[in-house]
Every structure is written in structure tokens, then in C-alpha cells.
Amino acid sequence: GEDVEQSLFLSVREGDSSVINCTYTDSSSTYLYWYKQEPGAGLQLLTYIFSNMDMKQDQRLTVLLNKKDKHLSLRIADTQTGDSAIYFCAESGGSARQLTFGSGTQLTVLP
Amino acid sequence: SAVISQKPSRDICQRGTSLTIQCQVDSQVTMMFWYRQQPGQSLTLIATANQGSEATYESGFVIDKFPISRPNLTFSTLTVSNMSPEDSSIYLCSVEAGGGLREQFFGPGTRLTVL
């Protein structure tokens, strides 16, 4: 079945860039998503990318997709303490609308 | 984007009882899903809630344990039946925005603790 992998932890200094990485196995994945979950809260959709794109930028967020390597990354520029959260990568494939999630990356922003 | 509310936001229940969780969306949506997030874990899809027909369950989830209703395009319920401590999780509903967009939005979740 589909598998989505992420590293569990990332720490960065305030003001630096953060890069959160994700790999997936399903070659039919058509949409790839990044969600943010703050403590005690639900999931906030940050951005998503269609598989025929290799980059998408939205303010401080840049998503890069390497479809050949099945690798997705989320770059957060000028990381702030409010960016501390768990970031989930997710994918959906073809006509299947449900999402398969990675394990989540806990981003800690240090002052 | 869709605005999604869930009730209750949290509950503490006794073993062997059942809890029904409601999900309300502020607009009509075709696709609605129920996910479970066990403590410290990622999200796992329980089922797709289909309007006018039986829900479609993922492997490992059965209708007797997690009955789902979807009476219209803005509302769904998930019941967690005959609960055990292993059912302690956050239960989240999600909807797809529609209009050809594949954006999927989540409710705030229901935090369930079973004693």
C-alpha cells in the first residue's frame, strides 16, 4: 500500500529557514499536501501541489516536488516561534480522494 | 474554504459505552471523511461517509464498531461503539472543498478518553 515517510524532529533558530522533507512510495500520487497541527488543535491546510508541478510558492512557504525521486519538501523562510508545530505531509492518488498521511515532523523554533 | 464544526470537542467516557460525534459543514460537500489520530500518532482514515448510502470503511475498521450516518451534504455522525481504552484518540472529520479543487479541510477534532 501507500507509504509516506517523514523525519520525526527538526529544530531551527528563529529567523532561519526550515526545510521539512517527505518521501512517498505511490507512483500514482497526484496531489501532495502539507498540514500544520498546533498543540491541542486540528489540522490546518498550508498548501498543496499537483504532481505536474515541481514548485509552488505562497508567501513564506515554498514547496518543492521531485516526482522522479518521490520527494516533497516544505521550506519555511524566516521561521518564527509561531511556526512551532507538527507538520504532516499527505498524498492522494488519482480518483481516490482520501489522504494518506506521514508520521508528522515536530518543528521546534529556538529563540 | 469550508468551516467545519464538531461536537463534542472532548469527552471522557466509561468502558463499554458509546459516543456519537457530530460533524457540521457550512456548505454542501460531496466528499466527507472520518479519521482517527491515536496519541502521538499520525492520522488514519476510518471511512468515507457517503450521502444516501453506506459508508466505505478502510481495512481494520468495521461498521459495527464505527457506524456512520450521512443524512445530507452538510452533516455526518460517527459513533464509537462499545468503547475500550484503546479507542482513546482524536477523531476528526474532513471535507473536500469541491468545485474541482482537491483541498481537504479538517474539523477541530473530538478528543476522546475512555477509562
Interface residues (C-beta under 8 A of the other chain):
Chain A: T30 Y31 Y33 Y35 A41 G42 L43 Q44 L45 Y48 F50 F88 A90 S92 R97 Q98 L99 T100 F101 G102 S103 G104
Chain B: S1 M31 F33 Q41 S42 L43 T44 L45 T48 E58 L92 S94 E96 R102 E103 Q104 F105 F106 G107 P108 G109
